[in-house]
Amino acid sequence: MVQMDDVSGQGTTQAFMWSINSPATMALQVPLGLAKELQQNVTAFWAGDELHAAKWLTEFQRAEGAWEICIEALRPGPLPSCDEELVQEFCAQTLARLARSFASRHHLSVQHAQRDLLAALLEQHVAGQRTVWKQLALALTCAYLWTGTWVPPSRGYGELPEHVRRELLTLPVDLLFCDRALPLDDPRLRQAAAVALLEACGTAFEELLLADGDDAACLASVGAWLGALRRALRLMPACDATKPLQALAGHGVLLLSRAHAKPAESAEIALQLARWQQLVCNDDLATMLGPILSSIFDGAAPDDCQSLLPLLADLSAGCWPRAALGDFAVDWQGLAESAMAILRIAVGSCVSEGNEDSSTEVDDAEAAFAVWERFAVTVQDGTQAAAATLDNMLEEDDDSGRTRPEKRSRMREEKNWRASPEQIAQCEALPQLFVGFSTVLLELMKMPLDPIDIEALRVLWKLRAAAEAALGAWARLLGKTQNWMEIAFAPLQQVCLVVSASGEDDFLGDEVWRDVEVALWLSACLARSARSEDNPAQAPASAVLELQIAMDSAPEPWKTWVCAAASSLAGSAVGELCTRLIVWMLERPPSASFAPEYMELTELPYAESLAQLCSQLPAGSAHIALGERLPPLG
């Protein structure tokens, strides 16, 4: 029981039961009591009495009769006074909240009448407060979905303003597959809404793409529609999955021009289209997706880098690898160039910041490296289609944990794709992509020009950790192919030639040592992920012994860094080479570096490489000479 002051001026109090157990009493008292108390508490809330007024307003929204009071408060249309505007705003919000459970709140016999009443209220308020008409649009959309009668807003005489129609087009795709927004638990209603979306997609695309005003909002709505249509098609296995694509293609010229003008905002459209590959992967999808991708990446500016990373991530998990292997007709080379350009921007932003606190820039760079890692993993393991259950279609799971009826119904099966080992071995595009990627890494992962700036070095080490994961995926993908050794370790061979061609008295400048260090690092990443025992003497780790004289004579700080990178490469050795490299490493511990504070970057990789080499020693015999040299390292 809640006590409320009597607003009649008599100074007494009235008690109202909030339970639905006394509908007759509520029917008489709600219009007389709650309506007046509502105005008072809304005014009090905005005047600063948030504690008591907020509690009252929350309880009001649960009260029997709240729907009717809100309807009556909005029926006159927009009102002039500030207090009345605040009440109408709260009432519109309350209707939107209550409409989420529209079917359980209203008897079947009056549902259509209540829906039509909401439509009439929306027409009255379209010229009023933005918050009011938006909340009424939300309530009306919920009512349409609960009654299975949603249709796109009509055009012609008496039509709603454009911005209201756009809102009514955007809401159903936001609500339908999000349980938290709309708990539409009736399978028949959800399927009816899915059918309505598929039938209305042509109208929706036309309305959104031809609309005046904010291009960004229109493009976001088109992306949302594509995502909802893809989920709807999974509920409707007999429907033609190319119909929405054909409807969108009808406005292709306008879409491409907007994509070029606003690439970041258009990325969601391309991302959603890319996800259609597991529903339908034919000429319709490729023809639609290819030009949009070209428009987006051609029109992108450096500031758009972060917005395009999710798109590249999705492309690298399906369409782009398929294109590289000839199974999907989009420009895989153009995508590779775009991915490398964004990688340069992301890493360049980190390096230019040069401090450990640039977490956002580092995150973007790590995401850019992950694109290349995911590409290689997808080629090797194939695409991963989601299981055909409603759980994967809803943005929010059912909190109750109950099995939905839809989960047991028949849904459209998504198709997985996986390249055969023969396709991978014969694909000429994969070595080209790896060479391009590794070339960019050799450029971006070089030591800073001032290799004693500890903060810059920490950032670089973070970036290298992300790059190493991507390199490892590529090494596992191509490590068994015929030309792997030639293409993977060509940079290492080149720096060995440069160093060996210099005389003992020749001075090697900083740029040479930067090239040597990054080539050793790159080779170590690849060698550890794709070890070869065919010819240990020709293994990449043998380059450590080839370069040892030059490295020992290198000036500090370069001696520290090239020896650290060489130690990492040494850890990839196999066979008889291990013993010699263990001795080499023991003679050059991290503690011998010019500055002990840099051991935080070198000590752990050194220990891991040494442990790996020791594990490769022949079993069955003691290695006393080596063992005696290990304790001082502790």
N, C-alpha and C positions, 0 to 999 in steps of 0.2 A: 504494500500500500504506500502511495506517495502523497505527501501533503503539499498542496499548492495554495498560494494566497488567492482569495476571492477577488476578482478584478471588478466586482460590481460596486465597490466603494463602501460596503457594509462592514469591512474589517474582519469578517469571519473566514473560516477555512472550509474547504470541501475536500472530501476523500474520494479518490477515484481508484477503482480496481483496474489494474492493467491486464488482468488475466482475460483470455478469450472466453472464459466460462460464463460471462454474463453479457451476452451480446445485446439483449434488450435494453439493459441499463446503459450500456455504452452508446447504443444508437440514439438514446435520448440526451445523454449528458455530453457526449463528445462535441457536437457542434456548439453547445452553449459554453462549455468550460475550456476544453483543450484549445479551441481556436483562439480564444483570447489569451490564454496562458502562453500559447506559441509565440505571439507577437512580443509579449513581455520578455520571454526568455531569450529570444533571438536578439532583441535589443540589448539585454543585459550581457549576453555573451560578447557582443562586439564592443560593449562599453568596458570590458575587462573582467567581468565576473565569470571567468572560464570554469571555475571549479563546480559551482552549483548549477549554473546554466547549462554547461556541457553535459552534465549528468542527466538533467531533465530532458534535454534535446535527444540524447541517446535513447532514453526510455520512451520518449514520444515515438521514435521511429519503429519501436517494437509494439506500440499500442494498437489495439483494435480501433479502427476508425482513422488511423493516420493517413491512409491512402485517400479517403474521402475528403478530409480536411485540406490536404495538399491540393487536390483537384479544385476545390472551391476557392482556395487562395489564389490559384493561377487563372481561374476562369475569366476574371475581368480583363485579362491582358496586361501589358506592362503598366505599372503604376508609377506616379511621379515622385513620391517622397522617398527619402533614403531608407527609412525604416521599413517601408513596404517593399522596396527592392530587395532588402536583405531577407525578408520573410519569403519572398518568391524564390530567391536563389536557394534558400534552404529547402523549400518545398520541392523544387525541381530535383535537387540532389536526393531527397528522400524518395521520390517516385522512381528515380533511376536505380536506387538501391533496392527498393521493394520489387521492382520489375524483374530482377534476377530470378525471383521465385514466383513469377507471374502465374503459372498454371496452378500452383498449390494455393495461391492467395485468392484466386477468383474461380468461381464455379464455371464449369464448361459453358453453361447457358448464357453467361454474361461476358465471357472473355472477348468476344469480337466487339461488343459494345464498349468495353473498357479500352480496347486497342484503338477504336475509332475516336474515342474521347481524347486519348493522348495525341492522336494525329491532329485533331482540331486545336488542341492547346498549342501544339508546335506551330501551326499556321498563325495563331494569334501572336506568338512571341518571337517570330523570326526577325522582327525589326527591333527587338528589345535587347536585354542584357545577353551578352555572349554566353556567359555561364549558364543562364537559364535555358536558352534554346539548345545548347549542346547537351545538357543533362536530359532534356525532354527527348531529344533525338536518340539518346542512349536508351531511355525507357521505352520509347516506341519500337526501336530495333529489337530489344528483348521480347517485347510483346509479339512482334511479327514472328520471331523465331519460335517462341513457345506455342504459337497458334499454327505454325507451319504455313504461313501466308506471306513470307517475305518476297517482295519484288523490288526492283530498282525504282527510285522516285520517278514519277511520270513527268513528261515534258509537255509543253503546250500552254493553253489558256489556264491561268491560275497556278502556274507551276511555282514551286518554291525557289527562293534565290539560289544562285549557283553554289555559294559556300555552304548552304544547308544541304543541298543535294549531294555535294562531295562528302559531307560528314555522314550522311545516310548510306553512302556507298562504301565508306571506309569501315564503319562499325561492324557490319556482319562478319567480315573476314578477320577482324580482330577478336571477335567474341566466339565464333563457332567452335574453334578447336582449342579453346582455353577454358578449362573447367573452373578456374578460380574467378574468371570474369563472368562466365555464364554456365552454371551447372546443368546443362541440357542433357539429362540422363535418359531420355526416351530415344531409342534407336531410330524409330520411324521419323521423329521430328528432325533428328540430325541428318538422316538420309534425305528428307524432303528439302532441308536447307542446302545440302550439297548439290542436289539437282537444280535448285533455284540459282545457285551461284554459277553452275556450268551454263545454264541457259542465259544468264544475264551478263556473262563476261564480255561479250561484244559491246553491249551498251555501256558497261562500266569502263572499259578501255577508251571508248570514244569520249565519254564524259570527262574522264580524268586527263586524257592527253590533249583534248581540245580546250580545256578550261583555261580561262585567263587567270593571271595572278601568280601565285607562288609555284614555280616549276618544281622546287624541291619537294613540297608536300604532295604534289601530283605524282611525282616519280616514286616517292615512298609508298603511296597508296597502290600504284601499279605493282610494285614488288610484293606488297602484302597480299594483293589479289592472286598473284602467281603462286605464292606459297600456299594459300588456302585452296586454290584450285587443284594443286598437286595432291593435297590431303583428301580433297573431295573425290578425286579420281580413284583413290585407293578404296573408297567406299562404294564406288560404282564401276566394277570391273568390266561391265559390258559397254561403257561409254567410250567414244572415240577420244583417245588422249591427245590427238593432234588438233582438235577443234579449238581449244583456247589459244594454241600457238598460231593457228591460222587467223583467229580474230585479232590477235596482237599484230600479226604481220600486215594486216590491212591498214595499220597506222605506222608502218615502218619508217617512212621518211621523217615524219614528225618525231618519232621516238629517237631516231638516230641524231637528229639535230639537237634535241634536248640532252641526249647522252653526251654529246661532244661539248655542249655548253656547261653541263653540270655533271662531270664524270663521277665525283664522289657520291652524289645522290643517286646516280644511275647504277652504281655498283650492286645494289641490292637486287635490281631487276636481273642483271646478268647472273648473279649468284643463284637466284631462284630458278632461272632457266637452266643453269648447269645441273641443278639437282633433278631435273626432269629426265636425265639420261637413263635412269634406272626404270622409268616408266615407258619412255619411247625414245629410242636413239636412232633417228632416221634423218633424212634430208631436211625435213621440216625444222627440226631442232637445230641442226648445224647451220642451216641457212639463216635462221633467226639469230642464233647466238654469235656467229662469227662477226658480222658487221657491228653489232652492239659492242663487242669487246674491242674492236678496232677503234670505234668512236670514243670509248671510255679512255683507253690508254693513250690514244693520240691527243686527246684534250686534257689529260691529267697534268697538273702542276705539282711541284715538289711537296706542297702542303697537303696534297691529296693522298700521300703515301699511306698514312695510317688507315684511311678509309678503304683503300684498295687491297689491303692485306687479307681480310676475310675472303674476298673474292678469289684471290690467287690461291688461298688455302683450299677452297672448294674445288677450283679447277685442277689443282695438283692431285686431288683425290679421285679423279675420274676422267674428265674430258681432255685435259692436256696430255696425260700419259697415253690415252687411247689415240689421240691425234698423232703423237710421235710414232706410234706403232702402226699407223695407217688405218685405224678402225673408226676414226671420227674426223669429219671434214672441217676442221678449223686450223688456223695457222699456228702450228706449234712453235715455229721459229719466232714469230712475232710475240707469242706469249713468253718465250724464253727471254727475249730482249727486254720485255716489260718487267719480268721478274728480276732480271739482273739490274735494270735501272732503279727499281725500287729498293733492291738490296744495297746499291751504292748510296742512295739517299739516306736510308735508315742507318747504315754503318757510319756514313759521313757525319750524320747528326750526332752520333755518340762520340766519335773521335773529336769533333769540333768542341763539344762540351768539355770533354777531357776531365770529368770528375765522377766520382763514385755515386753521387746523388742523382745523376741523370737517369733515373729508373725508367721513366717513360720511353726515352730514346732507346735504352738497352732492350726493353720489352719489345719494341717495334723491330729492332734488329734481330732479336731471337726469333720473332714470328717470321721474318723474311727468310732466315736460314731454314726454319721449319718447313717452309714451302718446298724447298729443294729436297729436304729429307722425305717429306710425304710423297713427293713425286716418285722417288726411287722405291720407296716401300710399296706404293700402289702398283708399279710395274712388276715388282717381284711377287707380291701377295694378292693382287687383284683388288677390285672395288669391294666395299663391304656394304651391301644393301641392308637396310633395317628390316627386322622381322615384321611381317605383315600383321601387326596388332594395333589396336587403337592407342595403346600406351605411347607408341612412337609418333603418333599424330597429334596428341594433346600436349600443349606446352606445360600443363600442370597435371600431375597424376592425381588419381582419386584418393583423397586422404583416408577414406574408409578402408581401403585395401580390398574392397569387394571386386570380384570379377565382373566386368561389364558384359552385357549381352552381346555388344558389338565384337568383343574379342573372340567370340565363338563363331561369328558369322564369316561368310566367305568374303575375302577382300582381294583386290588386285595384287598379284605377286610382282615384286620388283626383281629385276634381273641383275645378277652379278656378272662382272667381266674379269677375266684373268688371261694374261698373255702366256702362251706356251714357252717352254725353254728354247724351242727352235726359233720362235719369233724374236725373243730377246737376243739370242746369239746372232741372228741375221739382221737385226735392226741397225741401220747406219746412223739413225738420228741419235741414239743413246750416247755413243762415244762423242759425237759433236756437242751434245748438251753438256756432258761432263767436262770436256775441254773448256767450253765457255765458262762454266761455273768455276772450275779450278783456276782459270786465268784471272777471273774477278777476285777470287780469294787471295791469290798471290799479290794482287794490287792492294786489297783492303786490309789484309791481316799483317802487313808489315809492321815492324816495331816503329814506335814514334821517332821523329827526328831527334828528340831529346830522350834517349833511352834510360834516363835515370829519374824521370818523373814517376814516382810510385803510383800516384792516382791515375795517370794515363795508362800505366801498365796494368793496373787492376781492371780497368774498363776493357782493355784489349784481351786480357785473360778470360773475362766473361764472354766476350764475343767469340773468342776462339773455342771455348767449350761448346757453344751452340753450333759453330761451324763444324766442329769435329763430329758431332752427331750426324750432321748431313753428309759429311764425307764418308763416315762409316757405312751409312746406308747405300751410298753409291759404290763403295768398295765391295760390299756384299753382293750387290746386283751384278757388277761387271767383273768381279775379281777372277772369275773362271773363264772369261772370254779370251779369245786368241791374242788380241793386241793390248791386253790390259797393262802389262809391264811397260810397254812402249809409251802408251799415252799417259799413264799415271805418274811415272817417274821421270818423264822428260825434263821437267824443271830442275830436278836434282842433278841429272846428268849435265845439264847446261851450266849450272854453277860449279860443278866439279871441273868442267873444261875451262871455265874462266879462271878459276883458282890455280889449276895446274899449269895454265899457259903463262902465268906471271912468274917472274924470277924471284929468287930469294930476297933480292934487294928492292923489288918493286913494292910500292906502297898501295895498299888496297883501301880505298876510301869508304866512308860510311855507307854509301849506296850499295856498294858491293856486299858489305857485311849484312846489310838489311836483306838483300836478295838471298844470301846464303842462309841466313837464319830462318826466313819464312819458307824457303824450299825444304829445309830440314824438317821444319814443323809439319808442313803439308805431307811430306813423304812419311813421317812417323804416323800421322793419323790414318793414312791409307794402308800402310804396311801392317799396322796392328789389327786392322779389321779384315784383311785378306792376306794371311800369311801363306807363303809359298815354300814348300820343302823340296821342290824339284831340283833346285840348284843353289844350295846355301851360299856358295862362293859368289854367286851373282845377285844375291839378295840385296835389297836397297840398303840394309844395315851395313853392308861392306863399305859404303861411301864414308862412313865415320872414320875408318882407318885410312882411307884415301885422303881425307881432309885433315887428319890429326896434326900434321906439322904446321899447316897454315893456321889452324885454329889456335894452336899453342902460341903462335907468334902474333896473334891478333891483339890489338890494343884494347884496354878496358874502356867502356863496359862491354864491348862487343865480345870479348873472349868469354865472359860469363854467359851471355845469352846464346851464343852459337854452341857452346859446350852443353848448355841445358837442353837445347833443341836436339843436339846430336845424341845426348843420353836417351831421350825419348825414342829416337829412331833406333838406337842400339837395342832397346827392349824388344824389338820385333824380330831379332835374329833367331835362327834355328841351327841345329847341328853344331859342328866343330867351331863355328864362328863365335859361339856364345862365350867360350872360355876367354878368348882374346879380348872380347868386348867387356867382359867383367873386369879384367885387369885394367883395361883402359878407363873404365868408369871409376874404379877404386882409386886410381891415381888423380882423379879430377872430381872430388866431392864438392857439393854445393858450399860447404863451409870454407872452401878455398877461394870463394868469389871475392871481388874487390869490395863488396859492401854486404855485410851479414844481414841487413834488413830485407834484402831481396830473396832470402831463403824462403820466405812465405810463399813465393811463387815457384820456386825451383825444387825445394826439398822433397815434397810429396811425389811429383812426377819422377824424380830421380829414384826414389825408393821403390816405386812401383815398377819401373823398368828393371832395376837391379833384381828385384824379387822374381820378375818374369824370366830374366836370363838364368837365374839360379835354378828355376824350376825346369829349365831345358837341359841342364847338365845330365850326362849319362848316369843312369841308375846303377846301383850295385857296387859303387866304389866311393871311397871317401875323397873329398877335395880339401885336404888339410891346408894346403898353401893358401887357397882362396878363403877358407873359413877363418884362418888366423887374422886376416886383414879386415874382417867384418866388424868385430867388437868396437874398434875405435869410432865407427860411425854412430854408435849409440851415444 
